Amino acid sequence: MGQFFFKECIIERPPYIRFNLDTKNSGRHLSIEQLVTLIKDQILSDHHFKGCRLPPVRALAHQLGLSKNTIQTAYDELRAQGLVESRDRSGFFVTRGEKPRLFDNPINVPALEFKKISYDEFIRFKDHDAINLSSVFIDPRILPKDKLTACFRSVLKSPGIPEFHDHQGMPALRKKIAARLKNRGIEVDMDHIILTSGSQQALDLVTRALASKVVGTEDPSYHLGKYLLEMNGMKTFGLPIDPFIGIDANIWQKRLAEHRPGLVYLTTSFQNPNGYSYSSLEISSIVNWAKEFNFGILEDDWGAEMLSYSEFKPGLRAMGGSNVLYMNSFTKKVLPSLRLGYIAANEKTIGPLMMAKRVSTIAVPGIIEAALFEFLDRGYYDAHLKYVQKELDIRYQYCLSLLREQMPEEVKWTTPGGGPVLWLELPKRVNLDQLLVKLKAQGVLIQLSKNAFFSEPHSHGFKIGYAFLSKAEMEIAVEKVAQEIRKLMS
Ligand SMILES: Cc1ncc(COP(=O)(O)O)c(C=O)c1O
């Protein structure tokens, strides 16, 4: 058999034309005459078919439930009419008039028109030549990779890779999550929990299913959450947060009254980017405004379980009742690549959210759910949280001590008391863009989080992720930041 070129590849057989010959025949056997006519109609209908290969005899016979002889006879008849030619052992081809063009030269159709979106501020998780000072991730060196690997191994041995997925998520894992939430003052039935691909997907599901398109969120807000809302066609508006003071009740009430959102999406603890956590007073005001202005709440509780001594502080769902949708995730705390989160809904909201999940991704990979279940079931998660909380406390305290030692008088920072980040606020005369460039040249990366704000940033600084760096890395980074700030201030 010869060799053919196809789009600059050498292949054994050229591709063949797609024929649908049975459309009018309701599945009954085609006669040879009918076959000849149908094929003839098709190959004469477009000059691009010239030189192209016909379906192999056995393939067409199989598809139409006819004998190979019948197809062969029809092809022979077409050959006798000069419409097709056979080439030794390569099959039948539409008689050549010109070089086959159908598959070789794509017809350039118009490019898709997308919204104006840029893929910006992308920093690699680990840049071996640089210290990433603004990461919200936990240092993978303190994440439980070995224990997780053991869980995956055990799942693969028994019961093995699940054959089918549960659309909602592995029931045993949902049950575990419901029990954990109960210990945090959140009553939720396991049937009202949906496992998601990270909490990012939880936010996606809510916005897909939402009837009202007006959504309020913090300003600054978790920037990929804000982007997601905007890309899903939500009309967003910002509710300003000052990382040192918190919320201004008057401004919030004014904005809520003006925009009348269907949903307000808020991160209760250790917000990204500014590390702020709501006080209980603020939470109670927010749930009261929800009643007054008639909006629903989506609570992003990513920071829960990043508070020292395995403590917790009741958030929006605990104080606002089961209409508050609640989302959380294991990705930051167990392993980023795990991509497993969940949403806790209630009887009214579970249906639309489930449909949103099915149209979006159908299910989370069952193997990941099973391994995480094992991780929780063996008690590894609780043990790991204790360890990670201690480690974060040490890093947090160390970061504070370095800032106290080295930062110039006019620089200030927040003391979130847990979570992965704090906010460093600089005097206005320090040009942040210049600072970023100067630091980058010295191998320290910072994120200015401009895209997390709804307009001109009302804070002048950046986040410091102490959970991501070792003491040694933090020392180098803080020293360089302090030096460069001093230079830019003077
Ligand atoms: C506040 C907040 N919510 C949600 C997410 C999404 O997290 P994941 O999808 O990894 O659970 C992030 C990620 O950084 C975040 O910072």
The ligand as an SDF file (V2000), in Angstrom:
LIG
                    3D

 16 16  0  0  0  0  0  0  0  0999 V2000
  -11.4840   33.9650   47.9310 C   0  0  0  0  0  0  0  0  0  0  0  0
  -11.3420   32.8120   47.0080 C   0  0  0  0  0  0  0  0  0  0  0  0
  -12.4250   32.0890   46.7290 N   0  0  0  0  0  0  0  0  0  0  0  0
  -12.3600   31.0450   45.8760 C   0  0  0  0  0  0  0  0  0  0  0  0
  -11.1830   30.6790   45.2900 C   0  0  0  0  0  0  0  0  0  0  0  0
  -11.1780   29.5030   44.3510 C   0  0  0  0  0  0  0  0  0  0  0  0
  -10.5460   28.4790   44.9480 O   0  0  0  0  0  0  0  0  0  0  0  0
  -10.6230   26.9480   44.5060 P   0  0  0  0  0  0  0  0  0  0  0  0
  -11.3940   26.8840   43.2410 O   0  0  0  0  0  0  0  0  0  0  0  0
   -9.2090   26.5480   44.3740 O   0  0  0  0  0  0  0  0  0  0  0  0
  -11.3220   26.2710   45.6030 O   0  0  0  0  0  0  0  0  0  0  0  0
  -10.0180   31.3930   45.5590 C   0  0  0  0  0  0  0  0  0  0  0  0
   -8.7470   31.0380   44.9370 C   0  0  0  0  0  0  0  0  0  0  0  0
   -7.7250   31.5840   45.1720 O   0  0  0  0  0  0  0  0  0  0  0  0
  -10.1090   32.5080   46.4380 C   0  0  0  0  0  0  0  0  0  0  0  0
   -9.0360   33.2400   46.7000 O   0  0  0  0  0  0  0  0  0  0  0  0
  1  2  1  0
  2  3  1  0
  2 15  2  0
  3  4  2  0
  4  5  1  0
  5  6  1  0
  5 12  2  0
  6  7  1  0
  7  8  1  0
  8  9  2  0
  8 10  1  0
  8 11  1  0
 12 13  1  0
 12 15  1  0
 13 14  2  0
 15 16  1  0
M  END
$$$$
